[in-house]
């Protein structure tokens, strides 16, 4: 009679080793994944810092290439007579020669001329090409002012051939009187008359037969009038 052989059961240690191997593999995969995530996060962080530094360098370079603006000296000046509410803002190539300011023949008023600047101490005031401004406390209306000016010039034999037209000065209605000068040196004459309140403003320019001079145009553009009455 033959003895029957029974299969030997697998050792328990072999199963334990398999479980350990699987656990080890899982741990290694987890460690590898964690390491990859950490390294990837560090790379992203470093890239972000690099971009930030590049932006800072770009901004610094732009600032360095931009010239520093130096404070600029104003190229204009403002003149206002003591009475009449008149203000002129002119380029510094011009200057003001004041004849009367405040009291004109016992009444409020002013008379001044605009001249070209040669240097800090010298003006060029061309008698036959200059511009004069008069402020008088005599204004009633433009028509009366025109009649008075024409009568004054006729009596003084200073002009003839008057032509009157409408215009504006300092944004206000005004009259322009053009005339022939009293001699060949004066040539064409132009009188711009404007009123505000009780004050009358007259801008007189010589040598305008060929049209307004640059100085006259600049003076008219520069005028600002604030109504002033006494």
Helices and strands as residue ranges (DSSP letters): H 12-65, E 76-79, E 86-91, E 94-104, E 107-119, E 122-124, E 131-136, H 142-155, E 159-169, E 172-181, E 188-196, E 199-206, H 214-222, E 223-225
